[in-house]
């Protein structure tokens, strides 16, 4: 009966918090400083991954104090949306405890587990952005663009061609013919500027990606299963940092692959 009551309360929480109306309410908090924090977090994300990997290596090398310190570092800035999600999840834990079906974990343990939970949800938002970039690259250029780096070159080239055709001295029609045979040379600064602009745009997409990702995850049952794992962790009174989740790894996989491909193209003869 206890398990059934807890499960019913988790389902109700997911429905109210991560349904379309609930997630729209959460993302109202994003209009403000989150629009500044988002691009900064994009820059800090690779550092976050590196610190997590170093923590896991330290754990494998049986250096628990160093591993615990590294894995507990908060690299990215906490957003207002993340604070709202964390507050609601902590409220859920308190509600479960009050109903006699909660884990009864210490406050510090709950805080650590909820922080990891919110971090995984943020990683899913980044995965949603990666999918958006991938679909955009395939729709526009019929190629797999795993990140902003691989998308920047084709977008910069398309923009440069369009401007050259528009400003051609003999008119746009002849400009299309001329630049179709003799494509305009692309300056490196144009690719860099385009990449920066796309990165800023991607950070905004990530900020509001939960509006789409939350209802989809609710429909697939992912939010409920993730909360069930959270409660199981609190039942065990597990206070240690959880390490690198698969969501964080997948979120960074596109960027790392994108960087590796860019280096390979640049270094090959």
C-alpha positions as a Python dict, from the first residue, in 0.01 Angstrom:
ca = {
    (1, 'X'): (0, 0, 0),
    (2, 'X'): (288, 234, 78),
    (3, 'X'): (444, 175, -264),
    (4, 'X'): (109, 231, -438),
    (5, 'X'): (48, 556, -247),
    (6, 'X'): (396, 683, -329),
    (7, 'X'): (359, 593, -695),
    (8, 'X'): (22, 770, -715),
    (9, 'X'): (173, 1084, -561),
    (10, 'X'): (466, 1072, -803),
    (11, 'X'): (231, 1039, -1099),
    (12, 'X'): (26, 1335, -980),
    (13, 'X'): (342, 1544, -932),
    (14, 'X'): (467, 1462, -1282),
    (15, 'X'): (129, 1545, -1434),
    (16, 'X'): (102, 1881, -1256),
    (17, 'X'): (468, 1986, -1291),
    (18, 'X'): (580, 1853, -1628),
    (19, 'X'): (262, 1858, -1831),
    (20, 'X'): (227, 2136, -2087),
    (21, 'X'): (63, 2381, -1845),
    (22, 'X'): (308, 2297, -1568),
    (23, 'X'): (620, 2333, -1780),
    (24, 'X'): (498, 2663, -1925),
    (25, 'X'): (462, 2786, -1568),
    (26, 'X'): (816, 2674, -1490),
    (27, 'X'): (964, 2847, -1793),
    (28, 'X'): (809, 3183, -1716),
    (29, 'X'): (1099, 3221, -1474),
    (30, 'X'): (1342, 3200, -1768),
    (31, 'X'): (1254, 3550, -1884),
    (32, 'X'): (1520, 3744, -1698),
    (33, 'X'): (1875, 3664, -1594),
    (34, 'X'): (1841, 3310, -1731),
    (35, 'X'): (1883, 3463, -2076),
    (36, 'X'): (2231, 3571, -1962),
    (37, 'X'): (2315, 3258, -1765),
    (38, 'X'): (2226, 3029, -2057),
    (39, 'X'): (2511, 3129, -2295),
    (40, 'X'): (2759, 3131, -2006),
    (41, 'X'): (2654, 2777, -1913),
    (42, 'X'): (2709, 2670, -2275),
    (43, 'X'): (3073, 2783, -2243),
    (44, 'X'): (3113, 2614, -1902),
    (45, 'X'): (2955, 2283, -2008),
    (46, 'X'): (3282, 2126, -2141),
    (47, 'X'): (3456, 2222, -1814),
    (48, 'X'): (3171, 2054, -1623),
    (49, 'X'): (3224, 1735, -1824),
    (50, 'X'): (3602, 1744, -1769),
    (51, 'X'): (3565, 1785, -1391),
    (52, 'X'): (3316, 1498, -1376),
    (53, 'X'): (3548, 1272, -1575),
    (54, 'X'): (3841, 1361, -1348),
    (55, 'X'): (3623, 1277, -1049),
    (56, 'X'): (3540, 936, -1192),
    (57, 'X'): (3908, 872, -1265),
    (58, 'X'): (3995, 968, -906),
    (59, 'X'): (3728, 725, -783),
    (60, 'X'): (3877, 445, -996),
    (61, 'X'): (4220, 531, -857),
    (62, 'X'): (4079, 489, -504),
    (63, 'X'): (4114, 852, -406),
    (64, 'X'): (3768, 896, -248),
    (65, 'X'): (3828, 1239, -95),
    (66, 'X'): (3949, 1388, -423),
    (67, 'X'): (3672, 1212, -616),
    (68, 'X'): (3407, 1341, -378),
    (69, 'X'): (3542, 1695, -400),
    (70, 'X'): (3555, 1693, -781),
    (71, 'X'): (3214, 1532, -826),
    (72, 'X'): (3051, 1779, -589),
    (73, 'X'): (3176, 2090, -773),
    (74, 'X'): (2904, 2311, -919),
    (75, 'X'): (3054, 2442, -1242),
    (76, 'X'): (2754, 2590, -1422),
    (77, 'X'): (2529, 2868, -1292),
    (78, 'X'): (2197, 2769, -1141),
    (79, 'X'): (1908, 2907, -1345),
    (80, 'X'): (1576, 3034, -1213),
    (81, 'X'): (1397, 2746, -1385),
    (82, 'X'): (1630, 2496, -1214),
    (83, 'X'): (1561, 2659, -877),
    (84, 'X'): (1186, 2625, -933),
    (85, 'X'): (1219, 2258, -1030),
    (86, 'X'): (1443, 2190, -729),
    (87, 'X'): (1200, 2364, -493),
    (88, 'X'): (909, 2159, -626),
    (89, 'X'): (1097, 1830, -598),
    (90, 'X'): (1202, 1913, -241),
    (91, 'X'): (837, 1995, -171),
    (92, 'X'): (740, 1655, -313),
    (93, 'X'): (984, 1479, -81),
    (94, 'X'): (845, 1672, 217),
    (95, 'X'): (489, 1586, 111),
    (96, 'X'): (577, 1217, 87),
    (97, 'X'): (740, 1227, 431),
    (98, 'X'): (431, 1397, 576),
    (99, 'X'): (212, 1123, 426),
    (100, 'X'): (431, 855, 582),
    (101, 'X'): (555, 717, 249),
    (102, 'X'): (868, 929, 209),
    (103, 'X'): (1232, 830, 245),
    (104, 'X'): (1287, 1034, 562),
    (105, 'X'): (1635, 1129, 445),
    (106, 'X'): (1841, 1409, 606),
    (107, 'X'): (1804, 1752, 449),
    (108, 'X'): (2162, 1755, 318),
    (109, 'X'): (2110, 1421, 148),
    (110, 'X'): (1790, 1542, -13),
    (111, 'X'): (1960, 1861, -134),
    (112, 'X'): (2243, 1665, -299),
    (113, 'X'): (2008, 1417, -468),
    (114, 'X'): (1775, 1691, -593),
    (115, 'X'): (2070, 1888, -734),
    (116, 'X'): (2179, 1582, -933),
    (117, 'X'): (1819, 1527, -1048),
    (118, 'X'): (1790, 1885, -1175),
    (119, 'X'): (2128, 1855, -1348),
    (120, 'X'): (2005, 1550, -1541),
    (121, 'X'): (1691, 1739, -1647),
    (122, 'X'): (1910, 2023, -1775),
    (123, 'X'): (2119, 1773, -1971),
    (124, 'X'): (1803, 1647, -2140),
    (125, 'X'): (1730, 2006, -2249),
    (126, 'X'): (2077, 2015, -2408),
    (127, 'X'): (2010, 1684, -2584),
    (128, 'X'): (1690, 1839, -2722),
    (129, 'X'): (1898, 2126, -2861),
    (130, 'X'): (2141, 1881, -3022),
    (131, 'X'): (1847, 1711, -3194),
    (132, 'X'): (1720, 2051, -3310),
    (133, 'X'): (2064, 2135, -3458),
    (134, 'X'): (2080, 1792, -3622),
    (135, 'X'): (1735, 1830, -3781),
    (136, 'X'): (1816, 2185, -3896),
    (137, 'X'): (2140, 2078, -4061),
    (138, 'X'): (1974, 1785, -4235),
    (139, 'X'): (1681, 1997, -4356),
    (140, 'X'): (1898, 2282, -4489),
    (141, 'X'): (2216, 2108, -4603),
    (142, 'X'): (2129, 1734, -4612),
    (143, 'X'): (2417, 1657, -4378),
    (144, 'X'): (2450, 1549, -4016),
    (145, 'X'): (2544, 1852, -3805),
    (146, 'X'): (2616, 1722, -3456),
    (147, 'X'): (2681, 2067, -3312),
    (148, 'X'): (2723, 2436, -3373),
    (149, 'X'): (3075, 2393, -3512),
    (150, 'X'): (2967, 2177, -3805),
    (151, 'X'): (2663, 2398, -3867),
    (152, 'X'): (2856, 2729, -3862),
    (153, 'X'): (3046, 2672, -4187),
    (154, 'X'): (2745, 2591, -4410),
    (155, 'X'): (2533, 2869, -4257),
    (156, 'X'): (2813, 3125, -4301),
    (157, 'X'): (2862, 3013, -4660),
    (158, 'X'): (2490, 3032, -4735),
    (159, 'X'): (2468, 3381, -4586),
    (160, 'X'): (2780, 3503, -4771),
    (161, 'X'): (2647, 3369, -5102),
    (162, 'X'): (2308, 3533, -5047),
    (163, 'X'): (2467, 3871, -4970),
    (164, 'X'): (2702, 3847, -5267),
    (165, 'X'): (2414, 3768, -5504),
    (166, 'X'): (2198, 4045, -5359),
    (167, 'X'): (2473, 4307, -5401),
    (168, 'X'): (2605, 4191, -5740),
    (169, 'X'): (2662, 4487, -5969),
    (170, 'X'): (2478, 4331, -6268),
    (171, 'X'): (2167, 4229, -6074),
    (172, 'X'): (2057, 3931, -5869),
    (173, 'X'): (1977, 3704, -6165),
    (174, 'X'): (2324, 3734, -6313),
    (175, 'X'): (2462, 3720, -5960),
    (176, 'X'): (2306, 3375, -5914),
    (177, 'X'): (2463, 3260, -6239),
    (178, 'X'): (2806, 3406, -6162),
    (179, 'X'): (2833, 3287, -5802),
    (180, 'X'): (2688, 2951, -5901),
    (181, 'X'): (2999, 2901, -6116),
    (182, 'X'): (3240, 3095, -5895),
    (183, 'X'): (3136, 3063, -5529),
    (184, 'X'): (3236, 3349, -5304),
    (185, 'X'): (3543, 3283, -5089),
    (186, 'X'): (3455, 3261, -4721),
    (187, 'X'): (3664, 3454, -4469),
    (188, 'X'): (3750, 3270, -4145),
    (189, 'X'): (3609, 3553, -3932),
    (190, 'X'): (3269, 3500, -4095),
    (191, 'X'): (3265, 3137, -3982),
    (192, 'X'): (3370, 3235, -3630),
    (193, 'X'): (3109, 3512, -3608),
    (194, 'X'): (2841, 3277, -3738),
    (195, 'X'): (2946, 3011, -3487),
    (196, 'X'): (2920, 3258, -3197),
    (197, 'X'): (2576, 3372, -3312),
    (198, 'X'): (2456, 3013, -3350),
    (199, 'X'): (2593, 2924, -3005),
    (200, 'X'): (2396, 3210, -2852),
    (201, 'X'): (2085, 3098, -3036),
    (202, 'X'): (2140, 2738, -2925),
    (203, 'X'): (2170, 2851, -2563),
    (204, 'X'): (1830, 3021, -2590),
    (205, 'X'): (1683, 2706, -2743),
    (206, 'X'): (1824, 2508, -2450),
    (207, 'X'): (1670, 2752, -2203),
    (208, 'X'): (1321, 2683, -2336),
    (209, 'X'): (1373, 2327, -2462),
    (210, 'X'): (1191, 2190, -2158),
    (211, 'X'): (864, 2327, -2296),
    (212, 'X'): (887, 2047, -2553),
    (213, 'X'): (1103, 1795, -2368),
    (214, 'X'): (902, 1786, -2043),
    (215, 'X'): (564, 1684, -2192),
    (216, 'X'): (736, 1427, -2416),
    (217, 'X'): (920, 1275, -2118),
    (218, 'X'): (599, 1275, -1918),
    (219, 'X'): (421, 1090, -2200),
    (220, 'X'): (705, 834, -2223),
    (221, 'X'): (711, 785, -1845),
    (222, 'X'): (1071, 906, -1817),
    (223, 'X'): (999, 1172, -1553),
    (224, 'X'): (820, 922, -1329),
    (225, 'X'): (1099, 664, -1359),
    (226, 'X'): (1362, 930, -1286),
    (227, 'X'): (1173, 1039, -974),
    (228, 'X'): (1137, 676, -869),
    (229, 'X'): (1516, 635, -892),
    (230, 'X'): (1557, 955, -691),
    (231, 'X'): (1337, 816, -413),
    (232, 'X'): (1525, 485, -421),
    (233, 'X'): (1850, 677, -373),
    (234, 'X'): (1702, 866, -80),
    (235, 'X'): (1568, 541, 67),
    (236, 'X'): (1928, 416, 73),
    (237, 'X'): (2036, 744, 238),
    (238, 'X'): (2298, 776, -37),
    (239, 'X'): (2469, 1111, 14),
    (240, 'X'): (2760, 1071, -227),
    (241, 'X'): (2775, 1248, -560),
    (242, 'X'): (2632, 1031, -835),
    (243, 'X'): (2909, 1091, -1089),
    (244, 'X'): (2847, 1134, -1461),
    (245, 'X'): (2497, 1039, -1571),
    (246, 'X'): (2431, 898, -1916),
    (247, 'X'): (2226, 1209, -1998),
    (248, 'X'): (2527, 1434, -1933),
    (249, 'X'): (2746, 1205, -2143),
    (250, 'X'): (2501, 1207, -2435),
    (251, 'X'): (2459, 1585, -2412),
    (252, 'X'): (2833, 1635, -2455),
    (253, 'X'): (2883, 1353, -2707),
    (254, 'X'): (2763, 1567, -2998),
    (255, 'X'): (2996, 1856, -2906),
    (256, 'X'): (3298, 1629, -2858),
    (257, 'X'): (3232, 1447, -3186),
    (258, 'X'): (3185, 1782, -3360),
    (259, 'X'): (3518, 1912, -3225),
    (260, 'X'): (3699, 1590, -3320),
    (261, 'X'): (3565, 1603, -3676),
    (262, 'X'): (3661, 1971, -3708),
    (263, 'X'): (4017, 1896, -3592),
    (264, 'X'): (4041, 1601, -3828),
    (265, 'X'): (3934, 1815, -4125),
    (266, 'X'): (4177, 2091, -4026),
    (267, 'X'): (4477, 1860, -3977),
    (268, 'X'): (4435, 1623, -4268),
    (269, 'X'): (4657, 1699, -4571),
}
